Amino acid sequence: MSTDSNNIYFSYCAVASSVAVVYDWVLTWGQEFELVWRQRCSLISVIYLSVRISHVRIATFCSSTSSK
């Protein structure tokens, strides 16, 4: 593959993974709201939110470095 083809491929993969994450958030927002946001802060809530946020940061970092 040429460099342009690689860039297009990585861009498509980044968009596809972003769409999958947003789709997952839309599907699970009601449950997340009831089980995490409406409850008191607990260790499980903190772990859940840190995992939820960290995978978005990792995906963003990977997509930004792979396009260079």
ZIURFEN-V709784 format. One record per pair of residues at least 6 apart in sequence whose C-alpha atoms are under 8 Angstrom apart, sorted by the first residue. I is the first residue (numbers start at 0). J is the second residue. D is the distance in whole Angstrom. If there is no record, write none. Layout:
BEGIN
<<I | J | D> <I | J | D>>
END
This chain:
BEGIN
<<6 | 66 | 6> <9 | 62 | 7> <9 | 65 | 7> <9 | 66 | 7> <10 | 62 | 8> <10 | 66 | 7> <13 | 58 | 8> <13 | 62 | 6> <35 | 44 | 6>>
END
